[in-house]
Amino acid sequence: MLRSLTQALIDFERFDVGNEQLDEVQAAICIMLGRVAHADDDYHDKEHACIRDLLHNKLGITYGGVDQLMRAVRSVSSDSQTSDFGCWHIITGQLDDDEYPEIIRFLWEVAYADGTVKSAESRYITRFADYLDITAEQCEDIRKTAEPS
């Protein structure tokens, strides 16, 4: 499944994370985080650092593996509906419903990383939350928990 999803998105023949074993969920989350960071066409170092830390600290990917995965994900088209559907399919197929809010929280954390949530970032997150049957109210509550204090 991952190879069929990413073939439309990433040239996996050039992608190698060495000894790292990435699963479909990790790759799908990385793609989604990258899409949020690129949603406003203004990718900041702070967003990059936030994604790196989330993937390392929350998903257990080594920093070396994270860097290589992120380089591959940068080639994903910012307007690709294929990546959204493929990520949704992987997430809903392999995670429980009660894990979805954590994914949405990760997306909000990336959106807040540069100090301002842009409308394109917010639209992407709320659309993906809707794919996961998270209501607008629930998404707003999750956003508030991710907002820096």
Backbone torsions as a table, in degrees:
resi	resn	phi	psi	omega
1	MET	NA	-46.9	-178.8
2	LEU	-59.2	-45.1	-178.7
3	ARG	-62.9	-40.2	-180.0
4	SER	-68.0	-37.1	176.2
5	LEU	-64.9	-52.0	-170.9
6	THR	-76.2	-18.4	178.6
7	GLN	-59.0	-36.5	177.5
8	ALA	-76.4	-16.1	-173.0
9	LEU	-111.1	-43.8	-169.7
10	ILE	-132.9	139.3	174.2
11	ASP	-80.5	87.8	-174.8
12	PHE	-68.5	-14.6	177.1
13	GLU	-65.7	-27.2	178.3
14	ARG	-94.8	-3.8	-173.9
15	PHE	-99.4	125.5	-179.6
16	ASP	-144.6	126.0	176.8
17	VAL	-106.7	25.8	176.3
18	GLY	64.5	-127.1	-177.9
19	ASN	-83.1	-2.9	-176.7
20	GLU	-70.4	133.9	175.4
21	GLN	-104.1	105.8	179.1
22	LEU	-96.5	137.4	175.4
23	ASP	-98.4	172.9	-176.7
24	GLU	-61.5	-38.6	-178.3
25	VAL	-64.8	-44.4	178.7
26	GLN	-59.8	-44.7	179.8
27	ALA	-65.4	-42.0	179.7
28	ALA	-63.3	-42.8	178.5
29	ILE	-63.7	-42.4	178.5
30	CYS	-60.8	-42.6	178.8
31	ILE	-61.6	-44.7	-179.8
32	MET	-64.3	-43.2	178.1
33	LEU	-61.0	-43.0	177.9
34	GLY	-63.5	-37.4	179.2
35	ARG	-66.0	-38.3	177.0
36	VAL	-64.4	-46.5	-178.2
37	ALA	-61.6	-32.8	-179.2
38	HIS	-95.1	-1.8	-174.8
39	ALA	-58.8	-34.4	-178.2
40	ASP	-96.3	10.6	-179.4
41	ASP	58.1	25.9	-178.9
42	ASP	-141.4	84.6	-174.6
43	TYR	-84.9	116.3	-176.4
44	HIS	-98.0	155.3	174.6
45	ASP	-59.1	-34.7	179.7
46	LYS	-66.1	-36.9	176.5
47	GLU	-66.9	-42.1	177.9
48	HIS	-58.8	-47.7	-179.3
49	ALA	-63.9	-39.2	179.1
50	CYS	-63.6	-46.5	178.9
51	ILE	-61.3	-45.9	178.9
52	ARG	-55.4	-48.6	-178.0
53	ASP	-67.1	-41.2	178.2
54	LEU	-61.1	-47.3	-178.5
55	LEU	-65.0	-36.6	179.2
56	HIS	-75.3	-53.5	-173.1
57	ASN	-75.1	-36.1	-175.9
58	LYS	-95.7	-31.1	-176.9
59	LEU	-109.9	-5.6	174.3
60	GLY	74.7	20.0	177.7
61	ILE	-85.1	136.5	178.4
62	THR	-62.8	156.0	179.2
63	TYR	-60.6	-35.9	176.8
64	GLY	-63.3	-44.4	176.7
65	GLY	-64.4	-39.6	177.8
66	VAL	-60.2	-47.4	-178.0
67	ASP	-61.2	-42.4	179.6
68	GLN	-68.6	-40.8	177.8
69	LEU	-62.6	-42.7	-179.6
70	MET	-65.4	-36.1	176.4
71	ARG	-61.9	-40.8	179.4
72	ALA	-68.0	-40.8	-177.4
73	VAL	-67.5	-28.0	179.3
74	ARG	-58.3	-21.9	-179.5
75	SER	-79.9	-4.7	-180.0
76	VAL	-70.7	131.7	178.5
77	SER	-64.8	135.2	-177.2
78	SER	-69.3	-15.9	-179.8
79	ASP	-115.2	23.6	-176.5
80	SER	-80.8	111.1	175.3
81	GLN	-68.3	-26.9	179.6
82	THR	-58.7	-43.1	-177.7
83	SER	-66.1	-38.8	178.8
84	ASP	-63.1	-48.8	-179.2
85	PHE	-65.0	-43.4	-179.5
86	GLY	-62.7	-43.0	178.0
87	CYS	-64.8	-44.0	178.0
88	TRP	-58.4	-44.9	-178.7
89	HIS	-61.3	-43.4	179.5
90	ILE	-67.2	-48.1	-177.7
91	ILE	-60.7	-49.3	-177.1
92	THR	-71.2	-24.6	179.6
93	GLY	-81.7	-21.8	-172.7
94	GLN	-123.3	-11.2	178.7
95	LEU	-114.9	156.5	175.4
96	ASP	-83.0	154.6	-179.8
97	ASP	-53.2	-36.1	-177.4
98	ASP	-72.8	-7.8	176.1
99	GLU	-92.5	-14.9	-178.0
100	TYR	-59.2	-42.7	-179.6
101	PRO	-58.8	-32.7	178.4
102	GLU	-65.2	-38.5	177.1
103	ILE	-62.8	-45.2	179.4
104	ILE	-63.8	-38.1	177.1
105	ARG	-61.6	-42.6	176.9
106	PHE	-56.6	-43.7	-179.1
107	LEU	-62.5	-43.1	178.2
108	TRP	-64.1	-39.3	179.3
109	GLU	-59.7	-40.7	177.4
110	VAL	-66.4	-42.2	179.8
111	ALA	-60.8	-36.8	179.7
112	TYR	-80.8	-12.9	-171.3
113	ALA	-57.3	-36.6	-178.7
114	ASP	-89.0	5.1	175.7
115	GLY	100.5	-19.5	-177.3
116	THR	-142.1	130.3	173.8
117	VAL	-85.3	118.1	178.9
118	LYS	-82.7	156.5	-177.7
119	SER	-61.0	-36.6	179.1
120	ALA	-64.7	-38.7	178.0
121	GLU	-65.4	-45.5	-179.9
122	SER	-61.9	-43.8	178.9
123	ARG	-61.2	-43.7	179.8
124	TYR	-61.0	-46.7	-177.1
125	ILE	-64.9	-46.0	-178.6
126	THR	-67.1	-34.2	176.4
127	ARG	-65.8	-44.3	-180.0
128	PHE	-67.5	-38.3	176.4
129	ALA	-59.4	-41.3	178.0
130	ASP	-61.5	-41.0	175.9
131	TYR	-56.2	-33.1	-177.6
132	LEU	-92.1	11.7	-179.1
133	ASP	60.2	32.5	171.9
134	ILE	-94.5	123.7	-176.5
135	THR	-68.4	164.0	177.0
136	ALA	-59.8	-38.7	179.2
137	GLU	-65.7	-44.2	177.9
138	GLN	-63.2	-41.1	179.3
139	CYS	-62.5	-39.8	177.9
140	GLU	-65.0	-40.8	177.4
141	ASP	-63.1	-40.4	178.2
142	ILE	-65.1	-42.2	178.4
143	ARG	-56.0	-44.7	-178.3
144	LYS	-61.5	-34.1	179.3
145	THR	-73.1	-23.6	-179.8
146	ALA	-90.4	-16.0	-177.6
147	GLU	-64.5	130.0	177.8
148	PRO	-62.4	144.5	-178.3
149	SER	-86.7	NA	NA
